[in-house]
Amino acid sequence: ERFEELVLALENRPPVTRTTSKAIKTVSPIVNLIDHDTNIKRSQLGYYAHWNIQLDVLSLNNSSLPEFFKLLIDNRIVDPQDKTFLPFVLGDNFKKSHIPKIIYEMPLQPYMGVSNWAVTDSLMIEKERIKYEFSEYRSDIFLLQLSHPLSSVFYLLMNLKKIHLHLGIEPNIMITTDFKATNKSLFYPTYSPFDCGAFHLGTFLIPNNTFHMDSTIKNFNSETLYKYFQDIYHQFQSENPNAKFPYLTINKENFDQLTLKYL
């Protein structure tokens, strides 16, 4: 320590204050890719529902950013009918930048031509990380559009499956799923990628219009993927206090049929 103090004095720098207390890790605040204030002004719609889903691909931590980016682009899922890339936001025409960040963005637009409903999504690629966001804007309560964000995450997972098979390594993926809405958020079966059978009867909502979920993917089999999406659907709870089973449940047989060709 005396030697260190002497060196610091010669360099005219203040000494380092030593402490025996445990170091505290500073957590950076979450920064969204999607600017809600701007989109609310542009759409003139007062409420938003936002999905923020981050995939940390720990099993590819030895890949540089250029290597990781090339693996993702070379292994994109292709729609067999119209030959577009899946998820749509990863299409070449939606690439917005690569300096300083690799960002893809589908611009804000009316959904299905409905005047009081607008959607947008964005995707950022970092070293061993994919950050995906989807937002919808309404003037009233949300009949949530689940098909777009959840199918996008599914296709990203299938993209990663192809990469891991190609490299011959086991996956280790941490998924952070955050949802937040500024108005009442209801499940609507027409806008769901997965069938819930009789379970969707009645009104199901997300309590407090928000939830956070941490998940781990160690393989790409049907059971693992079903559990991830089922955990999301379990965030929807029945408004009826006397409901026999108050949590929304995906039809497993339907899920298996939809995902079979990719697994």
C-alpha positions as CSV (number, residue, x, y, z in Angstrom):
1,E,0.0,0.0,0.0
2,R,2.9,2.4,0.8
3,F,4.3,1.8,-2.7
4,E,0.9,2.4,-4.3
5,E,0.5,5.7,-2.4
6,L,3.9,6.8,-3.6
7,V,3.1,6.0,-7.2
8,L,-0.2,7.9,-6.9
9,A,1.6,10.9,-5.4
10,L,4.1,11.0,-8.2
11,E,1.3,10.9,-10.7
12,N,-0.6,13.6,-8.8
13,R,-3.7,11.4,-8.4
14,P,-5.8,11.0,-5.3
15,P,-5.3,7.7,-3.4
16,V,-7.8,4.9,-3.9
17,T,-10.1,4.6,-0.9
18,R,-10.1,1.0,0.3
19,T,-13.1,-0.6,2.0
20,T,-13.8,-4.1,3.3
21,S,-17.5,-3.9,2.4
22,K,-18.9,-6.1,-0.4
23,A,-18.9,-4.6,-3.8
24,I,-22.3,-3.6,-5.1
25,K,-23.1,-4.4,-8.7
26,T,-24.8,-1.5,-10.5
27,V,-27.7,-2.5,-12.7
28,S,-28.2,-0.4,-15.7
29,P,-31.7,0.9,-16.3
30,I,-33.7,-0.8,-19.0
31,V,-33.7,1.2,-22.2
32,N,-36.5,0.5,-24.6
33,L,-35.8,0.4,-28.4
34,I,-39.4,1.7,-29.0
35,D,-40.1,5.3,-28.1
36,H,-43.7,5.3,-26.7
37,D,-44.0,9.1,-26.3
38,T,-43.2,9.6,-30.0
39,N,-45.5,6.8,-31.2
40,I,-48.4,8.0,-29.1
41,K,-48.1,11.5,-30.6
42,R,-47.8,10.1,-34.1
43,S,-50.7,7.6,-33.8
44,Q,-52.8,9.9,-31.6
45,L,-53.7,6.9,-29.5
46,G,-53.4,7.3,-25.8
47,Y,-52.4,3.8,-24.5
48,Y,-49.7,1.3,-25.2
49,A,-49.0,-2.4,-24.5
50,H,-45.3,-3.3,-24.7
51,W,-43.4,-6.6,-24.8
52,N,-39.7,-6.6,-24.1
53,I,-38.0,-10.0,-24.5
54,Q,-34.3,-10.5,-24.2
55,L,-32.5,-13.7,-25.2
56,D,-29.0,-14.1,-23.8
57,V,-27.4,-17.0,-25.7
58,L,-24.7,-18.0,-23.2
59,S,-23.8,-21.1,-25.2
60,L,-22.5,-18.8,-27.9
61,N,-20.4,-16.6,-25.7
62,N,-17.2,-17.4,-27.6
63,S,-18.6,-15.9,-30.8
64,S,-17.8,-12.4,-31.7
65,L,-20.5,-10.0,-32.6
66,P,-19.8,-10.4,-36.4
67,E,-19.8,-14.2,-36.0
68,F,-23.0,-14.2,-34.0
69,F,-24.7,-11.8,-36.5
70,K,-23.7,-14.0,-39.4
71,L,-25.0,-17.2,-37.7
72,L,-28.4,-15.5,-37.1
73,I,-28.7,-14.2,-40.7
74,D,-27.5,-17.4,-42.3
75,N,-30.0,-19.5,-40.3
76,R,-33.1,-17.4,-40.5
77,I,-36.4,-19.3,-40.8
78,V,-38.0,-18.9,-44.2
79,D,-41.8,-19.0,-44.8
80,P,-42.3,-21.9,-47.2
81,Q,-45.2,-20.1,-49.0
82,D,-44.0,-16.6,-49.7
83,K,-40.3,-17.1,-49.0
84,T,-40.1,-14.2,-46.5
85,F,-37.9,-14.4,-43.4
86,L,-39.4,-15.2,-40.0
87,P,-39.8,-13.3,-37.8
88,F,-40.7,-10.6,-40.3
89,V,-38.7,-7.9,-38.5
90,L,-35.5,-9.8,-39.4
91,G,-36.1,-9.2,-43.1
92,D,-33.3,-7.3,-44.9
93,N,-35.5,-4.4,-45.7
94,F,-36.2,-3.7,-42.1
95,K,-32.5,-3.3,-41.1
96,K,-32.1,0.2,-39.7
97,S,-28.5,0.4,-38.7
98,H,-25.4,-1.5,-37.7
99,I,-23.4,1.4,-36.2
100,P,-23.2,1.7,-33.3
101,K,-25.9,-1.0,-32.8
102,I,-27.4,-3.6,-35.2
103,I,-31.1,-2.7,-35.2
104,Y,-34.0,-3.9,-37.3
105,E,-37.4,-2.1,-37.1
106,M,-40.8,-2.4,-38.5
107,P,-42.2,1.1,-38.5
108,L,-45.3,2.2,-36.7
109,Q,-48.4,1.4,-38.8
110,P,-52.1,0.8,-38.5
111,Y,-52.9,-2.8,-37.7
112,M,-55.2,-4.5,-40.3
113,G,-56.3,-1.1,-41.4
114,V,-58.0,-0.3,-38.1
115,S,-57.8,3.4,-37.4
116,N,-57.5,3.2,-33.6
117,W,-54.9,0.4,-33.5
118,A,-51.2,0.7,-34.4
119,V,-48.3,-1.6,-34.0
120,T,-44.5,-1.6,-34.3
121,D,-41.6,-4.0,-33.4
122,S,-37.9,-3.7,-33.2
123,L,-35.0,-6.1,-32.8
124,M,-31.4,-5.4,-31.7
125,I,-28.5,-7.9,-32.0
126,E,-25.5,-7.6,-29.6
127,K,-22.8,-10.1,-28.8
128,E,-24.6,-13.3,-27.7
129,R,-27.8,-11.3,-27.2
130,I,-31.0,-10.7,-29.0
131,K,-33.3,-8.0,-27.8
132,Y,-36.9,-8.0,-29.2
133,E,-39.7,-5.6,-28.6
134,F,-43.3,-5.3,-29.8
135,S,-45.7,-2.5,-29.0
136,E,-49.3,-1.9,-29.9
137,Y,-51.3,1.3,-29.3
138,R,-55.0,1.7,-28.7
139,S,-57.5,4.3,-27.7
140,D,-59.3,2.0,-25.3
141,I,-58.7,-1.3,-23.5
142,F,-56.5,-3.9,-25.1
143,L,-57.6,-7.1,-26.8
144,L,-54.0,-8.1,-26.8
145,Q,-52.3,-9.0,-30.1
146,L,-50.3,-12.0,-29.0
147,S,-49.7,-13.7,-32.4
148,H,-47.1,-11.2,-33.6
149,P,-44.8,-11.0,-30.6
150,L,-45.0,-14.6,-29.5
151,S,-44.6,-16.1,-32.9
152,S,-41.6,-13.8,-33.4
153,V,-40.0,-15.2,-30.3
154,F,-40.8,-18.7,-31.4
155,Y,-39.1,-18.2,-34.8
156,L,-36.0,-16.7,-33.1
157,L,-35.8,-19.8,-30.9
158,M,-36.0,-21.9,-34.0
159,N,-33.3,-19.8,-35.6
160,L,-31.1,-20.5,-32.6
161,K,-32.0,-24.2,-32.8
162,K,-30.6,-24.4,-36.3
163,I,-27.4,-22.7,-35.2
164,H,-26.9,-25.0,-32.3
165,L,-27.5,-28.1,-34.4
166,H,-25.1,-26.8,-37.1
167,L,-22.4,-26.2,-34.4
168,G,-23.1,-29.4,-32.6
169,I,-23.4,-27.7,-29.2
170,E,-26.1,-27.8,-26.4
171,P,-28.1,-24.6,-25.9
172,N,-28.0,-22.5,-22.8
173,I,-30.3,-19.5,-23.3
174,M,-31.6,-17.1,-20.6
175,I,-34.9,-15.4,-21.6
176,T,-36.2,-12.3,-19.8
177,T,-39.8,-11.5,-20.6
178,D,-41.3,-8.2,-19.6
179,F,-44.8,-6.9,-20.3
180,K,-46.3,-3.6,-19.5
181,A,-49.5,-1.9,-20.6
182,T,-51.1,1.4,-19.6
183,N,-54.7,0.2,-19.8
184,K,-56.6,-3.0,-19.1
185,S,-55.2,-5.9,-21.0
186,L,-57.4,-8.8,-22.0
187,F,-56.9,-12.1,-23.8
188,Y,-58.7,-12.4,-27.1
189,P,-58.5,-15.9,-28.8
190,T,-58.6,-14.5,-32.3
191,Y,-55.2,-12.8,-31.7
192,S,-53.6,-15.8,-30.0
193,P,-51.1,-18.0,-31.9
194,F,-52.1,-20.9,-29.7
195,D,-55.5,-22.5,-29.1
196,C,-56.7,-22.5,-25.5
197,G,-59.8,-24.6,-26.1
198,A,-62.6,-24.2,-23.5
199,F,-60.1,-22.5,-21.1
200,H,-60.6,-19.1,-22.9
201,L,-64.3,-18.9,-22.0
202,G,-64.9,-15.9,-19.9
203,T,-62.7,-12.9,-19.4
204,F,-59.0,-13.3,-18.8
205,L,-56.7,-10.4,-18.0
206,I,-53.1,-9.6,-16.9
207,P,-53.4,-8.4,-13.2
208,N,-52.0,-4.8,-12.9
209,N,-51.2,-4.9,-16.6
210,T,-47.6,-6.0,-16.0
211,F,-45.5,-9.0,-15.4
212,H,-41.8,-10.1,-15.4
213,M,-40.6,-13.6,-16.1
214,D,-37.2,-15.3,-16.2
215,S,-36.7,-18.6,-18.1
216,T,-33.9,-20.9,-19.2
217,I,-33.8,-23.0,-22.4
218,K,-31.5,-26.0,-22.2
219,N,-33.0,-27.9,-25.2
220,F,-35.4,-27.2,-28.0
221,N,-37.9,-30.1,-27.5
222,S,-41.6,-29.5,-27.5
223,E,-42.0,-29.9,-23.7
224,T,-39.4,-27.1,-23.0
225,L,-40.9,-24.7,-25.5
226,Y,-44.5,-25.4,-24.4
227,K,-43.5,-24.6,-20.8
228,Y,-42.0,-21.3,-21.8
229,F,-45.1,-20.2,-23.7
230,Q,-47.5,-21.7,-21.1
231,D,-45.8,-19.7,-18.4
232,I,-46.6,-16.6,-20.4
233,Y,-50.3,-17.6,-20.8
234,H,-50.5,-18.4,-17.1
235,Q,-50.0,-14.6,-16.5
236,F,-53.6,-14.2,-17.7
237,Q,-56.1,-14.8,-14.9
238,S,-59.9,-15.1,-14.9
239,E,-61.9,-12.1,-13.8
240,N,-64.4,-14.6,-12.3
241,P,-63.4,-15.2,-8.6
242,N,-65.3,-18.5,-8.8
243,A,-63.5,-19.9,-11.9
244,K,-62.7,-23.6,-11.5
245,F,-59.2,-23.0,-13.0
246,P,-58.4,-19.3,-13.1
247,Y,-55.3,-19.5,-15.3
248,L,-55.2,-19.5,-19.1
249,T,-54.0,-22.8,-20.5
250,I,-52.7,-23.7,-24.0
251,N,-54.0,-26.7,-25.7
252,K,-50.9,-29.0,-25.7
253,E,-52.1,-31.1,-28.7
254,N,-52.6,-28.0,-30.8
255,F,-49.3,-26.6,-29.7
256,D,-47.5,-29.8,-30.8
257,Q,-49.3,-29.8,-34.2
258,L,-48.3,-26.1,-34.9
259,T,-44.7,-26.6,-33.9
260,L,-44.0,-30.1,-35.2
261,K,-42.6,-29.1,-38.6
262,Y,-40.0,-26.9,-36.8
263,L,-39.0,-29.4,-34.1
